[in-house]
Amino acid sequence: MSGPSSMRTPLARVRSLGASHSGTSDFWRQRLTAAAMVLLIVPVIVVVIMLLGRNQAGAAQILGSLPIAIILLLFIVASTWHMKIGMQVVIEDYVHHEKLKLASIMANNFFCFAVATASIYAILKLSSGV
Amino acid sequence: MALSIVHRATGIALYFGTLLLAWWLIAAASGPTAYANVQAFTGSFIGKLIVFGYTWSLMHHLFSGIRHLVWDLGYGFKANEREALSWGALVAGISLTVLVWIIAYAVGGGR
């Protein structure tokens, strides 16, 4: 697309995109999800303490209630997204073999999406009471 | 202070620690037997140790992360301010971990 015949200079093409070639979106989302979790951490800890010492029936009843389910869903989305970006930074810092790096980043995505999907499914199942 | 590597290490610990959280939620959604298995694990010595470590990692990463957000906003770069923020994150992380466990035992232990 921007081959040798492009009229744009190399500087113009990379300006504001940085070393990742995709701009600062991950940087911003890492801060966004961090700020979200600063707000969510107190209600999440309260929910966990509410569940301590209860059996499955008691825990299921609490986890299935509307405000608690929403708090946990928000926390799951924020935390798994934050995890995905954070681990990608770690991989990019330490894994320099190109194919191994791509495989690691792919595994990271799979892991975070799997944890998110499984947790969200569990909350929705508890909320619908089936 | 060399806390930035601790921030990263606790982040990696939390990354794998979410498996425990996901297991717990799935068990609650699955039924009494699955939930009892989670409780047997978290009630064991090694389970408690892991959950305690998870709590500290979470609390330390939280306060260390707030420190980074303060830096992102352009504050706290003087030498004494950096020291104060780092020590503050370390002390707050340990204190809150102990406090949460005291509350957890006070509330959960009574059931």
gemmi code that builds the backbone of each chain (N, CA, C; Angstrom):
import gemmi

chains = {
    "A": [
        ("MET", (0.843, -1.193, 0.000), (0.000, 0.000, 0.000), (0.878, 1.243, 0.000)),
        ("SER", (1.798, 1.295, 0.970), (2.692, 2.451, 1.008), (4.082, 1.995, 0.586)),
        ("GLY", (4.181, 1.530, -0.643), (5.444, 1.049, -1.178), (6.343, 2.195, -1.569)),
        ("PRO", (7.343, 1.914, -2.395), (8.298, 2.950, -2.776), (7.651, 4.101, -3.540)),
        ("SER", (6.484, 3.812, -4.182), (5.876, 4.859, -4.995), (5.018, 5.819, -4.169)),
        ("SER", (4.864, 5.511, -2.863), (4.042, 6.376, -2.027), (4.640, 7.773, -1.922)),
        ("MET", (3.788, 8.769, -1.902), (4.266, 10.136, -1.757), (4.507, 10.504, -0.302)),
        ("ARG", (4.041, 9.626, 0.614), (4.222, 9.946, 2.033), (5.637, 9.577, 2.471)),
        ("THR", (6.222, 10.416, 3.277), (7.566, 10.124, 3.782), (7.471, 9.051, 4.858)),
        ("PRO", (8.567, 8.303, 5.086), (8.538, 7.299, 6.156), (8.128, 7.900, 7.501)),
        ("LEU", (8.576, 9.108, 7.780), (8.245, 9.743, 9.064), (6.737, 9.969, 9.185)),
        ("ALA", (6.125, 10.439, 8.095), (4.687, 10.712, 8.136), (3.887, 9.440, 8.360)),
        ("ARG", (4.398, 8.333, 7.806), (3.664, 7.066, 7.945), (3.691, 6.526, 9.357)),
        ("VAL", (4.816, 6.701, 10.037), (4.936, 6.104, 11.371), (4.587, 7.070, 12.497)),
        ("ARG", (4.435, 8.344, 12.150), (4.200, 9.333, 13.207), (2.934, 8.971, 14.007)),
        ("SER", (3.054, 8.995, 15.295), (2.001, 8.686, 16.278), (1.650, 7.206, 16.339)),
        ("LEU", (2.322, 6.370, 15.545), (2.012, 4.945, 15.596), (2.952, 4.168, 16.523)),
        ("GLY", (4.165, 4.660, 16.726), (5.077, 4.021, 17.663), (5.597, 2.673, 17.204)),
        ("ALA", (6.322, 1.997, 18.115), (6.987, 0.745, 17.776), (6.000, -0.387, 17.499)),
        ("SER", (4.784, -0.273, 18.014), (3.806, -1.343, 17.822), (3.116, -1.240, 16.457)),
        ("HIS", (3.327, -0.127, 15.753), (2.714, 0.146, 14.452), (1.200, 0.284, 14.510)),
        ("SER", (0.652, 0.350, 15.710), (-0.806, 0.455, 15.779), (-1.242, 1.557, 16.742)),
        ("GLY", (-0.325, 2.472, 17.030), (-0.720, 3.603, 17.843), (-0.740, 3.305, 19.326)),
        ("THR", (-1.462, 4.139, 20.067), (-1.408, 4.082, 21.525), (-2.658, 3.457, 22.130)),
        ("SER", (-3.413, 2.692, 21.337), (-4.686, 2.186, 21.850), (-4.486, 1.236, 23.030)),
        ("ASP", (-3.469, 0.348, 22.970), (-3.228, -0.571, 24.083), (-2.794, 0.182, 25.338)),
        ("PHE", (-1.955, 1.193, 25.152), (-1.508, 2.029, 26.275), (-2.719, 2.639, 26.969)),
        ("TRP", (-3.629, 3.194, 26.167), (-4.834, 3.832, 26.721), (-5.747, 2.813, 27.384)),
        ("ARG", (-5.974, 1.675, 26.721), (-6.894, 0.677, 27.283), (-6.350, 0.070, 28.578)),
        ("GLN", (-5.003, -0.034, 28.680), (-4.415, -0.546, 29.917), (-4.741, 0.398, 31.076)),
        ("ARG", (-4.689, 1.719, 30.835), (-5.025, 2.705, 31.876), (-6.521, 2.727, 32.142)),
        ("LEU", (-7.310, 2.585, 31.069), (-8.778, 2.603, 31.197), (-9.249, 1.446, 32.077)),
        ("THR", (-8.751, 0.226, 31.783), (-9.164, -0.945, 32.556), (-8.597, -0.874, 33.978)),
        ("ALA", (-7.398, -0.267, 34.131), (-6.822, -0.104, 35.473), (-7.718, 0.803, 36.318)),
        ("ALA", (-8.117, 1.942, 35.752), (-8.974, 2.883, 36.478), (-10.317, 2.231, 36.810)),
        ("ALA", (-10.852, 1.447, 35.874), (-12.122, 0.754, 36.113), (-11.994, -0.181, 37.307)),
        ("MET", (-10.857, -0.891, 37.393), (-10.683, -1.846, 38.483), (-10.406, -1.164, 39.821)),
        ("VAL", (-9.803, 0.039, 39.785), (-9.639, 0.802, 41.028), (-11.028, 1.085, 41.610)),
        ("LEU", (-11.995, 1.397, 40.717), (-13.367, 1.650, 41.178), (-14.076, 0.366, 41.602)),
        ("LEU", (-13.803, -0.733, 40.893), (-14.551, -1.977, 41.119), (-14.000, -2.833, 42.257)),
        ("ILE", (-12.738, -2.600, 42.663), (-12.088, -3.540, 43.585), (-12.792, -3.629, 44.940)),
        ("VAL", (-13.279, -2.488, 45.460), (-13.934, -2.533, 46.776), (-15.236, -3.357, 46.716)),
        ("PRO", (-16.167, -3.063, 45.777), (-17.353, -3.927, 45.689), (-17.022, -5.396, 45.427)),
        ("VAL", (-16.000, -5.681, 44.632), (-15.637, -7.079, 44.348), (-15.171, -7.788, 45.628)),
        ("ILE", (-14.335, -7.107, 46.430), (-13.867, -7.708, 47.682), (-15.044, -7.928, 48.638)),
        ("VAL", (-15.970, -6.965, 48.675), (-17.163, -7.117, 49.524), (-17.949, -8.362, 49.102)),
        ("VAL", (-18.114, -8.557, 47.792), (-18.843, -9.730, 47.282), (-18.130, -11.020, 47.709)),
        ("VAL", (-16.815, -11.056, 47.541), (-16.064, -12.272, 47.903), (-16.234, -12.569, 49.396)),
        ("ILE", (-16.151, -11.528, 50.242), (-16.300, -11.735, 51.690), (-17.724, -12.202, 52.029)),
        ("MET", (-18.723, -11.684, 51.285), (-20.111, -12.135, 51.488), (-20.257, -13.641, 51.242)),
        ("LEU", (-19.415, -14.177, 50.344), (-19.551, -15.584, 49.950), (-18.806, -16.548, 50.863)),
        ("LEU", (-17.864, -16.009, 51.668), (-17.031, -16.887, 52.490), (-17.869, -17.704, 53.463)),
        ("GLY", (-17.544, -18.976, 53.573), (-18.204, -19.839, 54.536), (-19.605, -20.293, 54.138)),
        ("ARG", (-20.048, -19.907, 52.937), (-21.383, -20.338, 52.497), (-21.269, -21.580, 51.616)),
        ("ASN", (-22.352, -22.369, 51.580), (-22.363, -23.520, 50.674), (-22.754, -23.073, 49.273)),
        ("GLN", (-22.794, -24.029, 48.344), (-23.041, -23.701, 46.934), (-24.387, -23.003, 46.734)),
        ("ALA", (-25.424, -23.464, 47.437), (-26.755, -22.869, 47.258), (-26.745, -21.398, 47.666)),
        ("GLY", (-26.093, -21.105, 48.802), (-26.011, -19.726, 49.278), (-25.175, -18.860, 48.346)),
        ("ALA", (-24.040, -19.426, 47.890), (-23.161, -18.685, 46.981), (-23.858, -18.405, 45.657)),
        ("ALA", (-24.576, -19.421, 45.144), (-25.262, -19.271, 43.856), (-26.335, -18.189, 43.926)),
        ("GLN", (-27.022, -18.145, 45.051), (-28.079, -17.140, 45.222), (-27.494, -15.721, 45.197)),
        ("ILE", (-26.371, -15.530, 45.908), (-25.733, -14.207, 45.952), (-25.160, -13.832, 44.576)),
        ("LEU", (-24.440, -14.774, 43.959), (-23.796, -14.488, 42.668), (-24.818, -14.216, 41.559)),
        ("GLY", (-26.025, -14.763, 41.715), (-27.044, -14.598, 40.681), (-27.852, -13.320, 40.819)),
        ("SER", (-27.645, -12.575, 41.918), (-28.433, -11.350, 42.071), (-27.912, -10.272, 41.114)),
        ("LEU", (-28.828, -9.441, 40.655), (-28.529, -8.503, 39.563), (-27.327, -7.579, 39.800)),
        ("PRO", (-27.290, -6.781, 40.884), (-26.144, -5.863, 41.032), (-24.815, -6.594, 41.151)),
        ("ILE", (-24.814, -7.729, 41.848), (-23.565, -8.475, 42.039), (-23.091, -9.088, 40.728)),
        ("ALA", (-24.037, -9.628, 39.956), (-23.668, -10.189, 38.650), (-23.066, -9.110, 37.747)),
        ("ILE", (-23.641, -7.918, 37.763), (-23.135, -6.835, 36.906), (-21.750, -6.377, 37.354)),
        ("ILE", (-21.564, -6.238, 38.673), (-20.244, -5.858, 39.199), (-19.188, -6.876, 38.761)),
        ("LEU", (-19.521, -8.167, 38.908), (-18.554, -9.209, 38.555), (-18.296, -9.259, 37.053)),
        ("LEU", (-19.355, -9.066, 36.243), (-19.167, -9.065, 34.786), (-18.237, -7.926, 34.368)),
        ("LEU", (-18.456, -6.734, 34.940), (-17.587, -5.593, 34.622), (-16.145, -5.897, 35.020)),
        ("PHE", (-15.985, -6.503, 36.205), (-14.637, -6.809, 36.689), (-13.954, -7.862, 35.813)),
        ("ILE", (-14.720, -8.857, 35.375), (-14.152, -9.904, 34.510), (-13.670, -9.304, 33.189)),
        ("VAL", (-14.498, -8.441, 32.585), (-14.115, -7.826, 31.307), (-12.875, -6.951, 31.495)),
        ("ALA", (-12.885, -6.102, 32.533), (-11.747, -5.197, 32.762), (-10.472, -5.990, 33.060)),
        ("SER", (-10.583, -7.015, 33.919), (-9.370, -7.723, 34.335), (-8.782, -8.581, 33.212)),
        ("THR", (-9.628, -9.281, 32.449), (-9.066, -10.130, 31.395), (-8.476, -9.284, 30.258)),
        ("TRP", (-9.081, -8.139, 30.013), (-8.531, -7.240, 28.987), (-7.173, -6.694, 29.436)),
        ("HIS", (-7.122, -6.270, 30.714), (-5.903, -5.746, 31.322), (-4.791, -6.811, 31.312)),
        ("MET", (-5.185, -8.049, 31.628), (-4.251, -9.187, 31.617), (-3.646, -9.413, 30.242)),
        ("LYS", (-4.523, -9.353, 29.255), (-4.107, -9.611, 27.865), (-3.060, -8.580, 27.426)),
        ("ILE", (-3.321, -7.317, 27.722), (-2.384, -6.261, 27.312), (-1.080, -6.365, 28.111)),
        ("GLY", (-1.220, -6.590, 29.426), (-0.041, -6.667, 30.288), (0.889, -7.805, 29.904)),
        ("MET", (0.313, -8.995, 29.675), (1.141, -10.144, 29.312), (1.772, -9.939, 27.939)),
        ("GLN", (1.062, -9.254, 27.035), (1.646, -8.995, 25.715), (2.894, -8.114, 25.832)),
        ("VAL", (2.847, -7.130, 26.733), (4.018, -6.264, 26.968), (5.186, -7.098, 27.482)),
        ("VAL", (4.890, -8.013, 28.428), (5.935, -8.882, 28.983), (6.534, -9.752, 27.875)),
        ("ILE", (5.676, -10.344, 27.044), (6.148, -11.202, 25.950), (7.030, -10.399, 24.993)),
        ("GLU", (6.562, -9.207, 24.627), (7.334, -8.379, 23.683), (8.681, -7.953, 24.265)),
        ("ASP", (8.748, -7.851, 25.599), (10.011, -7.470, 26.239), (11.027, -8.618, 26.267)),
        ("TYR", (10.541, -9.843, 26.463), (11.466, -10.955, 26.726), (11.597, -11.972, 25.599)),
        ("VAL", (10.583, -12.089, 24.729), (10.636, -13.110, 23.677), (11.025, -12.430, 22.366)),
        ("HIS", (12.230, -12.718, 21.902), (12.728, -11.997, 20.729), (12.700, -12.827, 19.454)),
        ("HIS", (12.510, -14.156, 19.599), (12.378, -15.009, 18.418), (10.997, -14.752, 17.814)),
        ("GLU", (10.968, -14.307, 16.545), (9.740, -13.771, 15.976), (8.554, -14.747, 16.012)),
        ("LYS", (8.806, -16.002, 15.574), (7.687, -16.955, 15.519), (7.230, -17.381, 16.915)),
        ("LEU", (8.207, -17.541, 17.810), (7.869, -17.886, 19.204), (7.073, -16.746, 19.834)),
        ("LYS", (7.458, -15.518, 19.478), (6.750, -14.345, 20.007), (5.297, -14.345, 19.527)),
        ("LEU", (5.094, -14.595, 18.243), (3.728, -14.617, 17.700), (2.901, -15.732, 18.335)),
        ("ALA", (3.535, -16.905, 18.514), (2.829, -18.030, 19.140), (2.462, -17.690, 20.588)),
        ("SER", (3.392, -17.030, 21.297), (3.130, -16.648, 22.691), (1.984, -15.652, 22.781)),
        ("ILE", (1.997, -14.674, 21.867), (0.933, -13.670, 21.881), (-0.415, -14.313, 21.542)),
        ("MET", (-0.381, -15.290, 20.636), (-1.616, -15.995, 20.291), (-2.119, -16.798, 21.494)),
        ("ALA", (-1.210, -17.502, 22.172), (-1.590, -18.277, 23.367), (-2.138, -17.352, 24.446)),
        ("ASN", (-1.518, -16.190, 24.589), (-1.984, -15.196, 25.562), (-3.421, -14.781, 25.267)),
        ("ASN", (-3.703, -14.509, 23.998), (-5.073, -14.137, 23.600), (-6.054, -15.268, 23.893)),
        ("PHE", (-5.668, -16.491, 23.536), (-6.541, -17.651, 23.775), (-6.842, -17.775, 25.267)),
        ("PHE", (-5.774, -17.689, 26.089), (-5.933, -17.845, 27.537), (-6.899, -16.804, 28.100)),
        ("CYS", (-6.664, -15.541, 27.754), (-7.478, -14.462, 28.327), (-8.929, -14.547, 27.856)),
        ("PHE", (-9.138, -14.855, 26.574), (-10.503, -14.983, 26.076), (-11.196, -16.188, 26.695)),
        ("ALA", (-10.461, -17.287, 26.900), (-11.056, -18.491, 27.497), (-11.470, -18.223, 28.946)),
        ("VAL", (-10.581, -17.576, 29.727), (-10.904, -17.251, 31.116), (-12.122, -16.324, 31.163)),
        ("ALA", (-12.139, -15.317, 30.284), (-13.251, -14.365, 30.255), (-14.556, -15.071, 29.896)),
        ("THR", (-14.525, -15.872, 28.841), (-15.751, -16.526, 28.372), (-16.290, -17.501, 29.420)),
        ("ALA", (-15.405, -18.300, 30.014), (-15.835, -19.272, 31.029), (-16.449, -18.553, 32.233)),
        ("SER", (-15.807, -17.462, 32.684), (-16.301, -16.736, 33.855), (-17.633, -16.055, 33.557)),
        ("ILE", (-17.733, -15.448, 32.374), (-18.980, -14.772, 31.986), (-20.109, -15.794, 31.869)),
        ("TYR", (-19.801, -16.953, 31.267), (-20.809, -18.013, 31.130), (-21.315, -18.443, 32.514)),
        ("ALA", (-20.379, -18.607, 33.466), (-20.761, -19.032, 34.817), (-21.698, -18.011, 35.469)),
        ("ILE", (-21.369, -16.724, 35.335), (-22.206, -15.665, 35.932), (-23.593, -15.664, 35.289)),
        ("LEU", (-23.632, -15.769, 33.959), (-24.930, -15.740, 33.264), (-25.770, -16.952, 33.637)),
        ("LYS", (-25.098, -18.089, 33.778), (-25.821, -19.318, 34.162), (-26.411, -19.144, 35.560)),
        ("LEU", (-25.629, -18.578, 36.485), (-26.119, -18.354, 37.845), (-27.265, -17.341, 37.855)),
        ("SER", (-27.171, -16.334, 36.978), (-28.201, -15.295, 36.935), (-29.521, -15.821, 36.389)),
        ("SER", (-29.429, -16.753, 35.423), (-30.662, -17.266, 34.810), (-31.219, -18.438, 35.613)),
        ("GLY", (-30.411, -18.943, 36.552), (-30.887, -19.980, 37.456), (-31.162, -21.332, 36.832)),
        ("VAL", (-30.453, -21.658, 35.731), (-30.644, -22.986, 35.125), (-29.546, -23.962, 35.569)),
    ],
    "B": [
        ("MET", (14.775, 1.777, 45.253), (13.657, 0.840, 45.231), (13.559, 0.164, 43.866)),
        ("ALA", (13.319, -1.116, 43.892), (13.177, -1.866, 42.637), (11.790, -2.490, 42.574)),
        ("LEU", (10.792, -1.625, 42.675), (9.427, -2.162, 42.755), (8.795, -2.430, 41.397)),
        ("SER", (9.393, -1.878, 40.309), (8.725, -2.039, 39.021), (8.708, -3.501, 38.588)),
        ("ILE", (9.768, -4.251, 38.968), (9.794, -5.673, 38.618), (8.800, -6.449, 39.490)),
        ("VAL", (8.562, -5.945, 40.714), (7.560, -6.569, 41.586), (6.159, -6.337, 41.016)),
        ("HIS", (5.957, -5.137, 40.444), (4.670, -4.847, 39.799), (4.423, -5.862, 38.681)),
        ("ARG", (5.446, -6.094, 37.897), (5.345, -7.050, 36.788), (5.144, -8.483, 37.295)),
        ("ALA", (5.922, -8.853, 38.333), (5.818, -10.217, 38.876), (4.437, -10.479, 39.475)),
        ("THR", (3.901, -9.499, 40.217), (2.562, -9.689, 40.791), (1.512, -9.733, 39.682)),
        ("GLY", (1.741, -8.965, 38.609), (0.827, -9.004, 37.467), (0.785, -10.400, 36.848)),
        ("ILE", (1.964, -11.023, 36.701), (2.033, -12.370, 36.123), (1.362, -13.382, 37.069)),
        ("ALA", (1.578, -13.203, 38.379), (0.937, -14.092, 39.364), (-0.580, -13.981, 39.276)),
        ("LEU", (-1.076, -12.751, 39.145), (-2.527, -12.538, 39.063), (-3.093, -13.126, 37.775)),
        ("TYR", (-2.295, -13.048, 36.705), (-2.692, -13.591, 35.397), (-3.062, -15.069, 35.541)),
        ("PHE", (-2.170, -15.839, 36.198), (-2.453, -17.269, 36.372), (-3.417, -17.510, 37.530)),
        ("GLY", (-3.438, -16.582, 38.483), (-4.360, -16.695, 39.622), (-5.820, -16.596, 39.215)),
        ("THR", (-6.099, -15.939, 38.092), (-7.502, -15.826, 37.645), (-8.092, -17.195, 37.325)),
        ("LEU", (-7.220, -18.189, 37.064), (-7.715, -19.553, 36.838), (-8.483, -20.040, 38.062)),
        ("LEU", (-7.970, -19.679, 39.249), (-8.618, -20.067, 40.502), (-9.988, -19.394, 40.612)),
        ("LEU", (-10.022, -18.108, 40.253), (-11.261, -17.332, 40.294), (-12.285, -17.900, 39.316)),
        ("ALA", (-11.819, -18.241, 38.103), (-12.706, -18.805, 37.082), (-13.219, -20.178, 37.523)),
        ("TRP", (-12.325, -20.983, 38.103), (-12.690, -22.318, 38.599), (-13.791, -22.191, 39.652)),
        ("TRP", (-13.617, -21.216, 40.556), (-14.561, -20.977, 41.644), (-15.942, -20.581, 41.094)),
        ("LEU", (-15.969, -19.669, 40.105), (-17.242, -19.238, 39.512), (-17.926, -20.385, 38.769)),
        ("ILE", (-17.132, -21.138, 38.000), (-17.693, -22.262, 37.241), (-18.250, -23.311, 38.212)),
        ("ALA", (-17.535, -23.556, 39.317), (-17.995, -24.522, 40.315), (-19.310, -24.079, 40.944)),
        ("ALA", (-19.412, -22.778, 41.232), (-20.651, -22.257, 41.820), (-21.817, -22.460, 40.859)),
        ("ALA", (-21.530, -22.341, 39.549), (-22.568, -22.513, 38.535), (-22.843, -23.985, 38.246)),
        ("SER", (-21.905, -24.878, 38.619), (-22.052, -26.294, 38.281), (-22.879, -27.073, 39.305)),
        ("GLY", (-22.625, -26.830, 40.586), (-23.383, -27.566, 41.593), (-22.626, -27.799, 42.877)),
        ("PRO", (-23.288, -28.404, 43.877), (-22.717, -28.562, 45.216), (-21.401, -29.344, 45.245)),
        ("THR", (-21.288, -30.413, 44.450), (-20.072, -31.236, 44.495), (-18.861, -30.444, 44.009)),
        ("ALA", (-19.027, -29.777, 42.853), (-17.938, -28.985, 42.283), (-17.532, -27.872, 43.242)),
        ("TYR", (-18.528, -27.244, 43.873), (-18.239, -26.140, 44.792), (-17.520, -26.639, 46.037)),
        ("ALA", (-17.926, -27.821, 46.506), (-17.266, -28.412, 47.683), (-15.798, -28.715, 47.385)),
        ("ASN", (-15.507, -29.108, 46.144), (-14.110, -29.364, 45.744), (-13.265, -28.093, 45.851)),
        ("VAL", (-13.832, -26.971, 45.371), (-13.115, -25.690, 45.456), (-12.883, -25.331, 46.916)),
        ("GLN", (-13.928, -25.495, 47.737), (-13.808, -25.147, 49.150), (-12.793, -26.034, 49.877)),
        ("ALA", (-12.741, -27.314, 49.457), (-11.751, -28.217, 50.054), (-10.341, -27.746, 49.719)),
        ("PHE", (-10.172, -27.271, 48.474), (-8.853, -26.786, 48.063), (-8.497, -25.471, 48.768)),
        ("THR", (-9.419, -24.495, 48.739), (-9.108, -23.190, 49.342), (-9.018, -23.291, 50.867)),
        ("GLY", (-9.611, -24.357, 51.448), (-9.541, -24.543, 52.888), (-8.276, -25.263, 53.336)),
        ("SER", (-7.576, -25.914, 52.384), (-6.347, -26.635, 52.731), (-5.211, -25.642, 52.970)),
        ("PHE", (-4.123, -26.126, 53.570), (-2.998, -25.240, 53.883), (-2.418, -24.604, 52.613)),
        ("ILE", (-2.164, -25.452, 51.600), (-1.562, -24.947, 50.358), (-2.539, -24.001, 49.637)),
        ("GLY", (-3.832, -24.334, 49.719), (-4.857, -23.483, 49.105), (-4.906, -22.111, 49.750)),
        ("LYS", (-4.866, -22.108, 51.098), (-4.885, -20.834, 51.832), (-3.658, -19.997, 51.486)),
        ("LEU", (-2.515, -20.696, 51.374), (-1.263, -20.014, 51.039), (-1.373, -19.337, 49.666)),
        ("ILE", (-1.953, -20.074, 48.704), (-2.112, -19.528, 47.352), (-3.083, -18.345, 47.361)),
        ("VAL", (-4.207, -18.482, 48.068), (-5.183, -17.384, 48.114), (-4.599, -16.175, 48.851)),
        ("PHE", (-3.789, -16.437, 49.896), (-3.141, -15.320, 50.603), (-2.157, -14.616, 49.668)),
        ("GLY", (-1.379, -15.400, 48.942), (-0.440, -14.837, 47.968), (-1.163, -14.067, 46.874)),
        ("TYR", (-2.316, -14.603, 46.462), (-3.128, -13.924, 45.442), (-3.629, -12.583, 45.976)),
        ("THR", (-4.093, -12.582, 47.252), (-4.587, -11.341, 47.859), (-3.483, -10.289, 47.907)),
        ("TRP", (-2.280, -10.716, 48.355), (-1.182, -9.744, 48.424), (-0.806, -9.248, 47.017)),
        ("SER", (-0.732, -10.159, 46.047), (-0.395, -9.757, 44.673), (-1.390, -8.724, 44.160)),
        ("LEU", (-2.674, -8.981, 44.437), (-3.733, -8.069, 43.985), (-3.586, -6.698, 44.639)),
        ("MET", (-3.384, -6.693, 45.961), (-3.283, -5.430, 46.700), (-2.013, -4.665, 46.311)),
        ("HIS", (-0.903, -5.406, 46.185), (0.333, -4.723, 45.812), (0.232, -4.157, 44.391)),
        ("HIS", (-0.285, -4.960, 43.471), (-0.416, -4.536, 42.073), (-1.352, -3.329, 41.968)),
        ("LEU", (-2.401, -3.328, 42.801), (-3.352, -2.214, 42.821), (-2.658, -0.910, 43.212)),
        ("PHE", (-1.942, -0.933, 44.353), (-1.328, 0.311, 44.832), (-0.108, 0.709, 44.001)),
        ("SER", (0.650, -0.291, 43.568), (1.770, -0.018, 42.686), (1.264, 0.553, 41.354)),
        ("GLY", (0.093, 0.065, 40.931), (-0.521, 0.551, 39.694), (-1.024, 1.981, 39.831)),
        ("ILE", (-1.586, 2.304, 40.999), (-2.037, 3.683, 41.256), (-0.830, 4.628, 41.190)),
        ("ARG", (0.309, 4.143, 41.704), (1.572, 4.893, 41.632), (1.918, 5.206, 40.175)),
        ("HIS", (1.742, 4.203, 39.298), (2.007, 4.416, 37.879), (1.026, 5.409, 37.267)),
        ("LEU", (-0.249, 5.361, 37.707), (-1.242, 6.315, 37.194), (-0.879, 7.735, 37.622)),
        ("VAL", (-0.350, 7.882, 38.850), (0.099, 9.202, 39.324), (1.227, 9.701, 38.428)),
        ("TRP", (2.177, 8.812, 38.099), (3.280, 9.201, 37.205), (2.763, 9.547, 35.812)),
        ("ASP", (1.762, 8.781, 35.333), (1.178, 9.050, 34.011), (0.604, 10.459, 33.943)),
        ("LEU", (0.087, 10.934, 35.094), (-0.505, 12.272, 35.141), (0.559, 13.347, 35.291)),
        ("GLY", (1.821, 12.919, 35.435), (2.922, 13.877, 35.455), (3.352, 14.329, 36.836)),
        ("TYR", (2.859, 13.623, 37.893), (3.246, 13.998, 39.255), (4.203, 12.976, 39.861)),
        ("GLY", (4.872, 13.384, 40.936), (5.635, 12.451, 41.769), (6.971, 11.999, 41.203)),
        ("PHE", (7.626, 12.864, 40.417), (8.901, 12.446, 39.811), (10.138, 12.867, 40.600)),
        ("LYS", (9.968, 13.716, 41.624), (11.130, 14.103, 42.435), (11.603, 12.884, 43.214)),
        ("ALA", (12.903, 12.849, 43.541), (13.491, 11.670, 44.187), (12.732, 11.277, 45.455)),
        ("ASN", (12.456, 12.272, 46.319), (11.771, 11.942, 47.575), (10.326, 11.495, 47.323)),
        ("GLU", (9.691, 12.065, 46.288), (8.310, 11.672, 45.957), (8.259, 10.247, 45.413)),
        ("ARG", (9.241, 9.905, 44.595), (9.313, 8.532, 44.057), (9.473, 7.525, 45.188)),
        ("GLU", (10.376, 7.853, 46.129), (10.591, 6.978, 47.288), (9.302, 6.819, 48.085)),
        ("ALA", (8.625, 7.957, 48.336), (7.392, 7.936, 49.143), (6.315, 7.102, 48.467)),
        ("LEU", (6.178, 7.262, 47.139), (5.154, 6.503, 46.405), (5.450, 5.002, 46.452)),
        ("SER", (6.744, 4.653, 46.286), (7.114, 3.236, 46.275), (6.907, 2.592, 47.640)),
        ("TRP", (7.380, 3.276, 48.691), (7.187, 2.744, 50.053), (5.708, 2.709, 50.396)),
        ("GLY", (4.987, 3.752, 49.974), (3.540, 3.812, 50.241), (2.819, 2.628, 49.630)),
        ("ALA", (3.176, 2.289, 48.370), (2.535, 1.164, 47.682), (2.852, -0.147, 48.398)),
        ("LEU", (4.112, -0.294, 48.828), (4.540, -1.521, 49.511), (3.795, -1.699, 50.836)),
        ("VAL", (3.772, -0.613, 51.630), (3.131, -0.667, 52.954), (1.615, -0.838, 52.816)),
        ("ALA", (1.011, -0.087, 51.892), (-0.439, -0.182, 51.698), (-0.827, -1.579, 51.223)),
        ("GLY", (-0.027, -2.165, 50.337), (-0.315, -3.505, 49.824), (-0.316, -4.543, 50.929)),
        ("ILE", (0.705, -4.497, 51.800), (0.796, -5.462, 52.906), (-0.308, -5.210, 53.935)),
        ("SER", (-0.529, -3.929, 54.283), (-1.531, -3.590, 55.302), (-2.931, -4.031, 54.867)),
        ("LEU", (-3.286, -3.709, 53.609), (-4.624, -4.048, 53.119), (-4.817, -5.562, 53.025)),
        ("THR", (-3.747, -6.284, 52.678), (-3.832, -7.751, 52.620), (-4.195, -8.301, 53.997)),
        ("VAL", (-3.471, -7.836, 55.022), (-3.726, -8.300, 56.393), (-5.137, -7.895, 56.824)),
        ("LEU", (-5.522, -6.653, 56.510), (-6.847, -6.156, 56.898), (-7.966, -6.981, 56.256)),
        ("VAL", (-7.819, -7.261, 54.950), (-8.843, -8.042, 54.239), (-8.981, -9.429, 54.852)),
        ("TRP", (-7.831, -10.034, 55.236), (-7.897, -11.388, 55.823), (-8.498, -11.369, 57.221)),
        ("ILE", (-8.234, -10.300, 57.971), (-8.855, -10.177, 59.304), (-10.375, -10.058, 59.149)),
        ("ILE", (-10.816, -9.206, 58.201), (-12.253, -9.045, 57.954), (-12.850, -10.364, 57.457)),
        ("ALA", (-12.113, -11.032, 56.574), (-12.602, -12.300, 56.021), (-12.820, -13.335, 57.118)),
        ("TYR", (-11.866, -13.424, 58.062), (-12.012, -14.386, 59.161), (-13.120, -13.969, 60.109)),
        ("ALA", (-13.225, -12.646, 60.363), (-14.259, -12.142, 61.274), (-15.658, -12.421, 60.716)),
        ("VAL", (-15.831, -12.214, 59.406), (-17.154, -12.387, 58.777), (-17.386, -13.841, 58.386)),
        ("GLY", (-16.459, -14.390, 57.605), (-16.643, -15.752, 57.076), (-16.507, -16.818, 58.138)),
        ("GLY", (-15.636, -16.586, 59.116), (-15.415, -17.576, 60.167), (-16.628, -17.782, 61.065)),
        ("GLY", (-17.491, -16.745, 61.114), (-18.659, -16.829, 61.972), (-19.817, -17.620, 61.381)),
        ("ARG", (-19.686, -17.986, 60.077), (-20.807, -18.692, 59.416), (-20.715, -20.188, 59.624)),
    ],
}
model = gemmi.Model(1)
for chain_id, residues in chains.items():
    chain = gemmi.Chain(chain_id)
    for i, (resn, *xyz) in enumerate(residues, 1):
        res = gemmi.Residue()
        res.name, res.seqid = resn, gemmi.SeqId(i, " ")
        for name, pos in zip(("N", "CA", "C"), xyz):
            atom = gemmi.Atom()
            atom.name, atom.element = name, gemmi.Element(name[0])
            atom.pos, atom.b_iso = gemmi.Position(*pos), 0.0
            res.add_atom(atom)
        chain.add_residue(res)
    model.add_chain(chain)
structure = gemmi.Structure()
structure.add_model(model)
structure.setup_entities()
